[in-house]
Amino acid sequence: MIRKLMWLLVVVALAVAGLAAWAHHRYTREPLVLSNTPLRINVAKGATLRSLAQSLPTQGLPVSRWELIAAGMWRGDGDRIKAGVYQLDQAPTLEQLLDKLVKGESVLAEIRFIEGSTFRQMRAAIAQHPDLAKDTVALADDELLRRIGATETHPEGLFMPSRYDFAPGSSDLDIYRQSYRELKRTLEQVWESRAADLPLKSPYEALVLASMVEKETGRDGDRDKVAAVLVNRLKKGMLLQSDPTTIYGMGDRFDGNLRKRDLQADTPYNTYTRPGLPPTPIALPGKASLQAAMQPARINALFFVARGDGSSEFSDDLAAHNRAVQKYQLRKR
């Protein structure tokens, strides 16, 4: 009887060892079956191994429920899988799959905001992006600002134009929050290094000026000169007479042509009729424009006119400016 029991224990032990060896082989060596490659799988926030075992087959990755749960328990980190979208370029083993999910090696999507674009255009780009969760679509601008911790009341210019990477399915609030913080960080840096004699009272005024620089020129070599003209005019109490600010104040009324009557129609943004800076930025300025606004060129120019090749002609007085207008603008009409 004892001998039979011993043999039974040996057989059970061998069976258990064989089962363990088979399970280990399955875990480390046998690739899972993918419905197609590459295959993207989505791991929802708060997902567990049990819920994942139910969702993976519907996503094209038929994995055994008990194997997945047992492997996670054996590893000891099965409760640390991270949400995200994961791309499988080839069939992984169960070990490789769990490694990927625990490390959070999800694929990233991206969104870009261009220097000089407006907040309205930013909102449209975010609303149309297929990989972002739309948590702000129904929010008014002021509520959106409150949700991201902004203290300002007007959204224009408060976001850094750049590229932002994110895991598909991320909240669009995360993008607004990240962009806002990046703008505030950059603005603080350039404000600390500003020229000593700038006629600006606050970083926000610097942001307004930078947005004007951004809209007045896209040429890197002219940014600090454009900033100099605006600063020189502010110092002298001259009207800034900026077309982009006036156009911004027109809103949807602007049809692509800026007419004399538009320059004479008073709005808070018409710098032909109102002195000083406009009340808010008029676009999203990039870092180059922020730096130019804080470190204008040391020139005496009070005027500039587009040459037609993307650059500008800068003049110290009205007579020289009128000659430049005649040369670069009137003769081309």
Backbone torsions as a table, in degrees:
resi	resn	phi	psi	omega
1	MET	NA	-45.3	179.3
2	ILE	-64.9	-38.6	-179.6
3	ARG	-64.8	-40.7	178.3
4	LYS	-63.4	-39.7	179.2
5	LEU	-64.6	-39.6	178.9
6	MET	-64.4	-42.2	178.5
7	TRP	-64.1	-37.8	177.8
8	LEU	-63.2	-41.5	178.2
9	LEU	-64.7	-38.7	178.3
10	VAL	-63.8	-43.3	179.9
11	VAL	-63.5	-43.7	178.7
12	VAL	-62.7	-43.8	179.7
13	ALA	-61.3	-42.7	178.8
14	LEU	-64.5	-38.9	179.2
15	ALA	-65.8	-43.0	178.5
16	VAL	-63.2	-43.5	179.3
17	ALA	-62.8	-40.8	179.3
18	GLY	-66.3	-41.2	177.9
19	LEU	-63.6	-40.8	178.9
20	ALA	-64.5	-42.0	179.4
21	ALA	-64.2	-41.6	178.7
22	TRP	-64.3	-43.9	179.6
23	ALA	-63.5	-40.6	179.4
24	HIS	-65.0	-40.5	177.7
25	HIS	-62.3	-45.0	178.3
26	ARG	-60.4	-40.7	-176.4
27	TYR	-69.0	-41.6	-172.1
28	THR	-101.9	-22.4	-170.1
29	ARG	-118.8	-33.2	-173.5
30	GLU	-87.1	119.0	177.9
31	PRO	-66.3	144.2	173.6
32	LEU	-72.1	165.8	-179.2
33	VAL	-97.8	126.0	177.6
34	LEU	-105.6	142.0	178.3
35	SER	-67.7	-30.7	175.7
36	ASN	-163.2	163.4	176.8
37	THR	-130.9	142.7	-8.3
38	PRO	-69.8	153.5	-180.0
39	LEU	-119.8	132.4	175.7
40	ARG	-106.9	131.5	177.6
41	ILE	-119.9	145.8	-179.2
42	ASN	-109.2	127.5	175.4
43	VAL	-108.3	113.3	-175.8
44	ALA	-73.4	157.4	175.7
45	LYS	-61.0	134.8	179.4
46	GLY	80.2	8.0	-178.5
47	ALA	-65.6	143.4	174.3
48	THR	-112.7	171.7	177.5
49	LEU	-62.0	-35.5	178.9
50	ARG	-65.3	-47.9	179.9
51	SER	-68.1	-33.8	179.1
52	LEU	-67.2	-38.7	178.8
53	ALA	-62.5	-27.2	177.7
54	GLN	-81.8	-34.9	-174.4
55	SER	-85.8	-29.8	-175.5
56	LEU	-60.6	-43.7	179.1
57	PRO	-59.8	-34.1	179.5
58	THR	-73.2	-15.3	179.4
59	GLN	-100.0	6.2	176.9
60	GLY	99.4	12.9	179.4
61	LEU	-129.9	85.0	-178.2
62	PRO	-75.1	96.6	179.6
63	VAL	-110.7	143.9	179.7
64	SER	-65.4	129.9	-178.5
65	ARG	-60.5	-48.4	-175.8
66	TRP	-68.8	-33.6	178.2
67	GLU	-66.4	-42.4	-179.3
68	LEU	-64.5	-46.2	-179.1
69	ILE	-66.8	-43.2	-179.6
70	ALA	-64.2	-40.5	179.8
71	ALA	-64.8	-41.1	178.7
72	GLY	-64.4	-39.4	178.7
73	MET	-68.0	-40.2	179.8
74	TRP	-65.5	-40.2	178.7
75	ARG	-67.7	-37.0	-178.6
76	GLY	88.7	2.1	180.0
77	ASP	-125.6	18.8	-178.5
78	GLY	-64.3	-17.7	178.7
79	ASP	-89.7	6.8	-177.8
80	ARG	-114.1	21.2	175.8
81	ILE	-67.3	145.4	-174.0
82	LYS	-110.0	142.6	178.5
83	ALA	-67.3	152.4	177.8
84	GLY	152.6	-178.9	174.7
85	VAL	-108.1	126.5	-175.1
86	TYR	-116.5	135.9	178.7
87	GLN	-106.0	128.8	177.5
88	LEU	-109.4	106.4	-178.7
89	ASP	-78.8	-21.8	174.1
90	GLN	-148.8	163.8	-175.5
91	ALA	-65.8	120.6	178.9
92	PRO	-89.9	162.1	166.8
93	THR	-76.4	168.5	177.8
94	LEU	-62.2	-37.1	177.7
95	GLU	-62.1	-46.1	-179.5
96	GLN	-65.4	-37.8	178.6
97	LEU	-62.9	-48.0	-179.3
98	LEU	-67.5	-36.2	175.3
99	ASP	-57.2	-45.2	-177.8
100	LYS	-64.2	-42.8	-177.5
101	LEU	-71.5	-37.0	179.8
102	VAL	-71.8	-37.3	179.2
103	LYS	-76.3	-16.6	179.9
104	GLY	74.3	36.3	-177.2
105	GLU	-82.7	60.4	-179.1
106	SER	-83.2	158.3	177.1
107	VAL	-76.6	155.2	-178.5
108	LEU	-114.9	140.4	169.6
109	ALA	-99.9	172.2	179.4
110	GLU	-142.6	157.5	174.0
111	ILE	-141.1	143.7	-177.6
112	ARG	-123.7	141.0	173.3
113	PHE	-121.1	129.8	-173.5
114	ILE	-89.5	140.1	174.8
115	GLU	-54.9	133.7	178.6
116	GLY	91.5	-9.0	174.9
117	SER	-73.9	165.5	-177.9
118	THR	-101.5	166.4	177.3
119	PHE	-62.0	-35.8	178.3
120	ARG	-60.6	-41.4	177.9
121	GLN	-69.0	-34.4	177.0
122	MET	-63.1	-46.2	179.6
123	ARG	-61.2	-39.5	-180.0
124	ALA	-65.2	-42.2	-179.6
125	ALA	-63.7	-41.2	179.4
126	ILE	-67.6	-41.8	-178.7
127	ALA	-64.6	-27.9	-177.0
128	GLN	-92.7	-8.3	-175.8
129	HIS	-73.9	125.4	-173.8
130	PRO	-72.8	-17.2	-175.0
131	ASP	-99.2	4.1	180.0
132	LEU	-105.3	137.8	172.4
133	ALA	-74.5	127.8	-173.0
134	LYS	-88.5	84.5	-179.3
135	ASP	-96.1	-5.9	-175.4
136	THR	-119.0	-0.2	-173.8
137	VAL	-55.9	-39.2	-176.8
138	ALA	-89.8	0.8	-176.2
139	LEU	-86.2	139.9	170.4
140	ALA	-72.2	160.3	-176.8
141	ASP	-56.7	-42.4	-176.7
142	ASP	-67.6	-34.9	177.7
143	GLU	-70.0	-37.9	177.0
144	LEU	-60.5	-45.0	178.6
145	LEU	-61.3	-40.2	179.7
146	ARG	-64.3	-38.5	-177.5
147	ARG	-65.4	-29.2	-178.4
148	ILE	-97.0	4.6	176.5
149	GLY	84.7	15.5	179.0
150	ALA	-76.0	143.4	178.3
151	THR	-97.1	-13.8	180.0
152	GLU	-75.7	160.3	-178.4
153	THR	-105.4	-14.8	-179.6
154	HIS	-119.1	128.8	-170.9
155	PRO	-80.7	-18.8	-173.2
156	GLU	-59.2	132.5	174.9
157	GLY	82.2	-3.6	-173.0
158	LEU	-87.0	3.1	-174.0
159	PHE	-125.6	139.3	-174.7
160	MET	-82.3	119.3	176.3
161	PRO	-71.1	122.2	-175.9
162	SER	-171.8	-173.7	173.3
163	ARG	-100.2	136.1	179.1
164	TYR	-125.8	126.7	177.4
165	ASP	-96.6	145.2	-179.2
166	PHE	-157.2	157.6	175.1
167	ALA	-75.3	132.1	177.8
168	PRO	-53.1	137.2	-177.1
169	GLY	96.6	-5.4	178.8
170	SER	-65.4	153.9	178.1
171	SER	-71.4	140.4	176.2
172	ASP	-64.7	-21.2	175.1
173	LEU	-60.5	-34.5	179.3
174	ASP	-62.7	-37.2	179.8
175	ILE	-68.8	-46.8	177.8
176	TYR	-59.5	-44.2	-177.5
177	ARG	-64.4	-44.5	-179.5
178	GLN	-65.0	-42.8	-178.9
179	SER	-67.5	-39.7	177.8
180	TYR	-62.4	-46.2	-178.7
181	ARG	-65.7	-35.9	178.6
182	GLU	-67.3	-39.9	176.9
183	LEU	-63.3	-46.0	-179.1
184	LYS	-62.2	-40.1	179.7
185	ARG	-65.4	-45.7	-179.4
186	THR	-66.6	-42.0	179.8
187	LEU	-62.3	-40.6	178.6
188	GLU	-63.0	-39.8	179.9
189	GLN	-64.5	-49.2	-177.0
190	VAL	-71.0	-31.8	178.3
191	TRP	-63.7	-38.5	179.5
192	GLU	-66.5	-25.8	-178.0
193	SER	-103.9	18.1	-175.8
194	ARG	-69.4	156.1	174.9
195	ALA	-64.1	148.0	-172.0
196	ALA	-69.5	-26.4	-172.1
197	ASP	-103.8	23.0	180.0
198	LEU	-71.0	138.2	179.0
199	PRO	-86.0	50.5	-177.3
200	LEU	-123.3	137.8	-174.5
201	LYS	-95.9	-17.0	-173.2
202	SER	-156.6	162.5	173.8
203	PRO	-58.2	-32.0	-180.0
204	TYR	-65.8	-40.2	175.8
205	GLU	-63.2	-36.4	176.6
206	ALA	-62.7	-38.2	178.5
207	LEU	-65.6	-40.5	177.1
208	VAL	-61.3	-47.0	179.5
209	LEU	-61.6	-43.3	-179.4
210	ALA	-62.3	-36.7	179.1
211	SER	-65.7	-33.9	176.8
212	MET	-68.8	-42.0	176.5
213	VAL	-58.4	-43.3	-178.5
214	GLU	-59.7	-41.0	-176.9
215	LYS	-82.1	-21.6	-177.3
216	GLU	-81.2	-25.9	-178.6
217	THR	-155.6	145.0	173.3
218	GLY	-109.3	9.1	-177.2
219	ARG	-96.4	119.7	-175.9
220	ASP	-56.2	-40.8	-176.4
221	GLY	-70.3	-13.6	-177.9
222	ASP	-103.2	-9.2	-173.2
223	ARG	-59.6	-48.4	-176.6
224	ASP	-69.6	-25.4	177.5
225	LYS	-75.4	-41.2	175.6
226	VAL	-61.6	-42.9	177.2
227	ALA	-60.0	-39.3	-179.9
228	ALA	-62.8	-42.7	178.9
229	VAL	-60.7	-46.3	-179.3
230	LEU	-64.0	-42.4	179.5
231	VAL	-66.5	-43.1	179.8
232	ASN	-61.3	-39.6	179.2
233	ARG	-69.1	-38.3	176.8
234	LEU	-61.7	-42.1	-178.9
235	LYS	-63.4	-34.7	-178.3
236	LYS	-88.6	-3.3	-178.4
237	GLY	75.1	20.8	178.9
238	MET	-83.3	151.5	171.4
239	LEU	-62.2	140.5	-178.2
240	LEU	-75.2	-29.0	175.0
241	GLN	49.0	55.5	-179.2
242	SER	-99.6	121.9	177.7
243	ASP	-62.0	-45.3	-177.7
244	PRO	-59.0	-36.3	179.0
245	THR	-68.0	-39.7	-179.9
246	THR	-64.7	-42.4	178.3
247	ILE	-62.8	-41.4	179.4
248	TYR	-60.4	-41.2	-179.9
249	GLY	-67.8	-21.6	179.1
250	MET	-77.5	-25.0	179.6
251	GLY	61.5	-133.0	-177.2
252	ASP	-70.0	-11.0	178.7
253	ARG	-72.1	-18.9	-178.7
254	PHE	-74.3	124.3	-176.5
255	ASP	-109.1	13.4	-179.2
256	GLY	104.2	-14.1	178.8
257	ASN	-120.4	126.7	177.8
258	LEU	-99.6	113.3	-174.5
259	ARG	-102.8	168.0	-179.7
260	LYS	-58.9	-39.5	179.9
261	ARG	-65.7	-28.1	177.3
262	ASP	-69.2	-36.9	179.4
263	LEU	-70.2	-22.3	-178.8
264	GLN	-95.3	-13.3	-179.0
265	ALA	-81.2	117.0	-173.7
266	ASP	-75.6	130.5	169.1
267	THR	-140.6	164.9	178.2
268	PRO	-59.5	-17.2	-177.2
269	TYR	-105.2	0.5	-179.6
270	ASN	-82.7	100.6	-178.2
271	THR	-82.7	6.7	168.8
272	TYR	-87.6	-22.3	-177.9
273	THR	-112.6	-19.7	-177.6
274	ARG	-121.9	136.2	-178.8
275	PRO	-76.6	160.8	174.3
276	GLY	78.3	-169.8	-179.8
277	LEU	-75.2	154.7	172.3
278	PRO	-67.3	166.0	-173.1
279	PRO	-69.3	-25.2	-179.5
280	THR	-141.6	167.6	170.2
281	PRO	-58.7	163.1	-179.4
282	ILE	-115.2	0.1	-179.0
283	ALA	-169.5	-179.6	176.0
284	LEU	-94.3	105.5	-179.2
285	PRO	-80.8	143.9	175.5
286	GLY	-85.6	178.0	-176.1
287	LYS	-63.1	-37.6	-178.8
288	ALA	-61.7	-40.3	179.3
289	SER	-72.1	-35.9	175.9
290	LEU	-62.6	-43.7	179.3
291	GLN	-66.2	-40.9	179.4
292	ALA	-63.9	-39.4	179.8
293	ALA	-65.2	-31.3	-179.2
294	MET	-87.1	-20.3	179.6
295	GLN	-133.7	70.1	-178.8
296	PRO	-65.0	156.9	176.0
297	ALA	-63.0	148.2	179.1
298	ARG	-87.7	72.9	178.3
299	ILE	-129.7	164.9	-177.4
300	ASN	-100.1	7.1	-174.0
301	ALA	-60.0	141.9	177.3
302	LEU	-120.1	-5.4	-176.3
303	PHE	-141.3	155.1	168.4
304	PHE	-152.3	153.4	179.8
305	VAL	-141.2	144.4	-179.2
306	ALA	-70.8	135.6	179.3
307	ARG	-83.3	-18.3	-179.1
308	GLY	103.9	-7.5	178.6
309	ASP	-113.6	15.2	-178.2
310	GLY	98.6	-16.7	178.6
311	SER	-98.9	174.0	-178.4
312	SER	-129.3	154.0	174.1
313	GLU	-102.9	126.4	-176.2
314	PHE	-106.9	137.8	-176.8
315	SER	-131.6	147.3	-178.9
316	ASP	-86.5	-22.2	-176.9
317	ASP	-141.8	168.9	-173.8
318	LEU	-66.4	-36.8	-179.1
319	ALA	-62.1	-46.5	178.9
320	ALA	-64.8	-37.2	178.6
321	HIS	-64.7	-42.9	178.7
322	ASN	-61.7	-37.2	176.7
323	ARG	-65.1	-40.1	179.2
324	ALA	-65.9	-40.1	177.0
325	VAL	-61.7	-43.4	179.1
326	GLN	-61.5	-40.1	-176.6
327	LYS	-74.0	-44.1	-170.7
328	TYR	-101.2	-18.0	-175.9
329	GLN	-116.2	-58.9	-171.7
330	LEU	-65.4	-37.0	-177.2
331	ARG	-71.2	-16.9	-179.1
332	LYS	-87.5	-8.1	-177.3
333	ARG	-85.4	NA	NA
